[in-house]
Amino acid sequence: MELKQLDNLVRTGSLKHEPVIWAEYDGLVVSGRKRLTDADNESLAFESRFDLAYNGAFSLALAALRWHGFRPENRYVVFHVIPQTLNLGPEVWRTLAECHRRRNSAEYEGFLEIDRQLLNDLIAAAGQVMIAVEALPSG
């Protein structure tokens, strides 16, 4: 993994170095897993499943960033650095970044535009994040 890019984000103020707190890391992973499990429940409303999958992916991606000893200054950077923290390809972080944009639209403008394909893509991307986090050596 190319962590030099993360150091560059420290210099620009998007990230800060902070030693991992293992209880925090474990809590983020547990929360992410539970949310992704619930996001698969097709009896829930579409919007609820989207929220669960998005927040599950965020918790897991944040756990990966914390595992590497960094803390973000904003939510977006957590998904942007997935290639460095989890060695996952652009298809994962681009999907999560798009879901972040749509989540912000819902949160701040009251308009959530999602369809079944985006939800499926989100759940798949979040699943890849979960697998990659689970493969990180334990602390």
Residue frames relative to the residue before (quaternion, step in Angstrom):
aa qw qx qy qz dx dy dz
M 1.0000 0.0000 0.0000 0.0000 0.00 0.00 0.00
E 0.3570 -0.7380 0.5413 0.1867 3.55 -0.98 0.90
L 0.0754 -0.8442 0.5306 0.0042 3.58 -0.02 1.31
K 0.4251 0.6999 -0.4693 0.3306 3.61 1.27 -0.07
Q 0.6241 0.5478 -0.3375 0.4432 3.59 1.05 -0.74
L 0.6215 0.5270 -0.3447 0.4660 3.58 1.09 -0.63
D 0.6246 0.5212 -0.3347 0.4756 3.58 1.03 -0.72
N 0.6131 0.5340 -0.3471 0.4674 3.59 1.07 -0.67
L 0.6572 0.4977 -0.3091 0.4742 3.60 1.04 -0.75
V 0.5653 0.5513 -0.3854 0.4773 3.59 1.19 -0.42
R 0.6663 0.5107 -0.3036 0.4506 3.58 0.90 -0.91
T 0.7129 0.4292 -0.2673 0.4859 3.61 1.05 -0.66
G 0.5578 -0.6456 0.3720 0.3656 3.60 1.27 -0.08
S 0.4969 0.6646 -0.4311 0.3542 3.61 1.23 0.11
L 0.7631 0.1624 -0.0928 0.6187 3.56 1.23 -0.57
K 0.1148 -0.7476 0.6376 0.1466 3.51 -1.33 0.22
H 0.5066 -0.6132 0.5088 0.3295 3.53 -1.20 0.63
E 0.1793 0.7563 -0.6157 0.1296 3.54 -0.97 0.88
P 0.4725 -0.6845 0.4620 0.3077 3.59 -0.67 1.00
V 0.5390 -0.6250 0.4617 0.3252 3.53 -1.09 0.77
I 0.2032 -0.7074 0.6636 0.1342 3.53 -1.18 0.76
W 0.3820 -0.7889 0.4288 0.2186 3.56 -0.24 1.27
A 0.6105 0.5341 -0.3636 0.4581 3.61 1.05 -0.59
E 0.6274 0.5174 -0.3253 0.4827 3.59 1.06 -0.74
Y 0.6411 0.5287 -0.3133 0.4598 3.56 0.90 -0.96
D 0.6820 0.4914 -0.2902 0.4573 3.59 0.79 -1.03
G 0.6485 0.5238 -0.3133 0.4549 3.59 0.98 -0.81
L 0.6432 0.5163 -0.3169 0.4683 3.58 1.01 -0.80
V 0.6594 0.5035 -0.3097 0.4645 3.58 0.96 -0.86
V 0.6508 0.5044 -0.3192 0.4692 3.60 0.90 -0.87
S 0.6565 0.5091 -0.3077 0.4637 3.58 0.90 -0.91
G 0.6595 0.5157 -0.3093 0.4510 3.59 0.91 -0.89
R 0.6545 0.5171 -0.3099 0.4563 3.57 0.91 -0.91
K 0.6704 0.5043 -0.3024 0.4526 3.59 0.86 -0.96
R 0.6712 0.5001 -0.3002 0.4574 3.57 0.91 -0.87
L 0.6595 0.4912 -0.3180 0.4719 3.59 0.97 -0.75
T 0.6041 0.5362 -0.3524 0.4726 3.58 1.06 -0.67
D 0.6918 0.4728 -0.2752 0.4714 3.58 0.88 -0.93
A 0.6082 0.5700 -0.3526 0.4252 3.61 1.08 -0.65
D 0.6320 0.5361 -0.3263 0.4547 3.59 1.19 -0.47
N 0.5336 0.6368 -0.4000 0.3871 3.60 1.26 -0.21
E 0.2548 -0.8242 0.4911 0.1209 3.57 -0.17 1.29
S 0.5672 0.5846 -0.4001 0.4199 3.61 1.22 -0.08
L 0.5803 0.5707 -0.3701 0.4479 3.58 1.29 -0.22
A 0.6180 -0.5338 0.4288 0.3864 3.54 -1.26 0.43
F 0.6530 -0.5343 0.3922 0.3665 3.52 -1.19 0.70
E 0.6822 0.5003 -0.2807 0.4532 3.55 0.86 -1.04
S 0.6411 0.5194 -0.3231 0.4636 3.58 1.02 -0.78
R 0.6519 0.5081 -0.3116 0.4687 3.56 0.95 -0.85
F 0.6195 0.5319 -0.3347 0.4703 3.58 1.04 -0.76
D 0.6609 0.5079 -0.3038 0.4615 3.59 0.86 -0.97
L 0.6681 0.5057 -0.2981 0.4573 3.56 0.90 -0.93
A 0.6847 0.4767 -0.2894 0.4692 3.59 0.86 -0.93
Y 0.6428 0.5189 -0.3234 0.4615 3.59 0.95 -0.86
N 0.7224 0.4427 -0.2578 0.4644 3.58 0.76 -1.02
G 0.5980 0.5394 -0.3585 0.4720 3.58 1.15 -0.54
A 0.6553 0.5017 -0.3006 0.4781 3.56 0.94 -0.91
F 0.6432 0.5238 -0.3233 0.4555 3.57 0.97 -0.84
S 0.6549 0.5166 -0.3191 0.4499 3.60 0.87 -0.93
L 0.6883 0.4792 -0.2820 0.4659 3.56 0.92 -0.90
A 0.6601 0.4921 -0.3129 0.4735 3.60 0.95 -0.81
L 0.6271 0.5125 -0.3286 0.4859 3.58 1.09 -0.70
A 0.6101 0.5430 -0.3488 0.4596 3.59 1.01 -0.75
A 0.6511 0.5119 -0.3160 0.4628 3.60 0.95 -0.84
L 0.6516 0.5055 -0.3130 0.4710 3.56 0.94 -0.84
R 0.6544 0.4991 -0.3044 0.4795 3.59 0.99 -0.83
W 0.5936 0.5781 -0.3566 0.4316 3.59 1.06 -0.77
H 0.7056 0.4501 -0.2417 0.4911 3.55 1.10 -0.80
G 0.5577 -0.6492 0.3717 0.3597 3.60 1.26 0.01
F 0.5885 0.5378 -0.3832 0.4664 3.57 1.11 0.70
R 0.1456 -0.7398 0.6473 0.1118 3.53 -1.30 0.51
P 0.3931 -0.7412 0.4920 0.2323 3.62 -0.88 0.92
E 0.4035 -0.6802 0.5554 0.2569 3.52 -1.30 0.42
N 0.7816 0.0908 -0.0866 0.6111 3.61 1.27 -0.22
R 0.6585 -0.5551 0.3523 0.3663 3.56 -1.23 0.51
Y 0.6384 0.5804 -0.3448 0.3696 3.57 0.87 -0.92
V 0.6482 0.5543 -0.3357 0.3999 3.59 0.90 -0.88
V 0.5540 0.6222 -0.3939 0.3884 3.61 1.12 -0.56
F 0.7100 0.4126 -0.2535 0.5112 3.59 0.97 -0.82
H 0.6179 0.5875 -0.3375 0.3988 3.57 1.02 -0.78
V 0.7486 0.4086 -0.2188 0.4741 3.61 1.04 -0.72
I 0.3196 0.7739 -0.4933 0.2356 3.62 1.22 0.21
P 0.6144 0.5312 -0.3856 0.4377 3.67 0.94 -0.58
Q 0.7025 0.4440 -0.2680 0.4873 3.60 1.05 -0.69
T 0.7351 0.4394 -0.2570 0.4478 3.62 0.86 -0.84
L 0.8185 0.2022 -0.0805 0.5317 3.59 1.05 -0.73
N 0.3906 -0.7461 0.4570 0.2861 3.57 1.31 0.01
L 0.4065 0.6854 -0.4924 0.3500 3.57 1.01 0.86
G 0.5678 -0.6589 0.4005 0.2880 3.54 -1.11 0.73
P 0.7221 -0.4684 0.3085 0.4050 3.53 -1.33 0.23
E 0.5756 0.5951 -0.3976 0.3955 3.61 1.08 -0.53
V 0.6413 0.5147 -0.3273 0.4655 3.59 1.11 -0.61
W 0.7483 0.3999 -0.2622 0.4598 3.59 0.59 -1.04
R 0.6095 0.5425 -0.3708 0.4436 3.62 1.07 -0.54
T 0.6277 0.5143 -0.3337 0.4798 3.58 1.02 -0.75
L 0.6883 0.4770 -0.2839 0.4670 3.57 0.87 -0.94
A 0.6295 0.5231 -0.3351 0.4667 3.59 1.04 -0.70
E 0.6412 0.5041 -0.3255 0.4782 3.60 0.99 -0.76
C 0.6527 0.4946 -0.3163 0.4788 3.58 0.98 -0.78
H 0.5975 0.5479 -0.3520 0.4679 3.58 1.10 -0.63
R 0.6462 0.5178 -0.3151 0.4636 3.57 0.95 -0.90
R 0.6961 0.4643 -0.2759 0.4730 3.56 0.90 -0.92
R 0.6019 0.5401 -0.3544 0.4696 3.58 1.07 -0.63
N 0.6518 0.5035 -0.3165 0.4707 3.60 0.94 -0.85
S 0.6180 0.5377 -0.3417 0.4607 3.57 1.00 -0.76
A 0.6672 0.4879 -0.2971 0.4781 3.58 0.98 -0.82
E 0.6936 0.4982 -0.2785 0.4396 3.58 0.88 -0.95
Y 0.8117 0.3158 -0.1312 0.4735 3.56 0.84 -0.97
E 0.7729 0.2991 -0.1665 0.5342 3.57 1.21 -0.43
G 0.4587 -0.7207 0.4176 0.3095 3.57 1.30 -0.10
F 0.6452 0.5047 -0.3187 0.4768 3.58 1.21 0.38
L 0.0181 -0.7977 0.6022 -0.0263 3.56 -0.53 1.20
E 0.0646 -0.7995 0.5969 -0.0178 3.52 -0.55 1.24
I 0.2336 0.7481 -0.5864 0.2047 3.57 -0.30 1.30
D 0.1344 -0.7570 0.6300 0.1093 3.53 -1.26 0.38
R 0.7344 -0.4290 0.2860 0.4414 3.56 -1.26 0.19
Q 0.6447 0.5311 -0.3299 0.4399 3.61 0.95 -0.82
L 0.6648 0.4880 -0.3123 0.4716 3.59 0.89 -0.89
L 0.6353 0.5189 -0.3314 0.4662 3.59 0.95 -0.80
N 0.6615 0.4965 -0.3055 0.4718 3.59 0.91 -0.87
D 0.6460 0.5117 -0.3152 0.4706 3.60 1.00 -0.82
L 0.6378 0.5276 -0.3154 0.4640 3.56 1.02 -0.84
I 0.6727 0.4884 -0.2996 0.4682 3.58 0.85 -0.95
A 0.6480 0.5097 -0.3165 0.4692 3.61 1.00 -0.79
A 0.6611 0.4953 -0.3074 0.4724 3.60 0.91 -0.88
A 0.6487 0.5112 -0.3141 0.4682 3.57 0.95 -0.86
G 0.6263 0.5370 -0.3295 0.4592 3.58 1.06 -0.72
Q 0.6405 0.5108 -0.3212 0.4750 3.57 1.03 -0.75
V 0.6221 0.5260 -0.3329 0.4748 3.55 1.05 -0.76
M 0.6523 0.5200 -0.3193 0.4497 3.59 0.92 -0.89
I 0.6492 0.5101 -0.3197 0.4649 3.60 0.90 -0.88
A 0.6778 0.4902 -0.2953 0.4616 3.59 0.91 -0.89
V 0.6371 0.5092 -0.3325 0.4735 3.61 1.00 -0.74
E 0.6659 0.5079 -0.3039 0.4542 3.56 0.92 -0.86
A 0.6569 0.5078 -0.3080 0.4645 3.60 1.20 -0.43
L 0.4946 0.6448 -0.4424 0.3794 3.60 1.25 -0.17
P 0.5224 -0.6258 0.4611 0.3504 3.60 -0.96 0.74
S 0.4765 -0.6795 0.4719 0.2976 3.60 -0.94 0.82
G 0.4774 -0.7240 0.4458 0.2219 3.49 -1.15 0.78
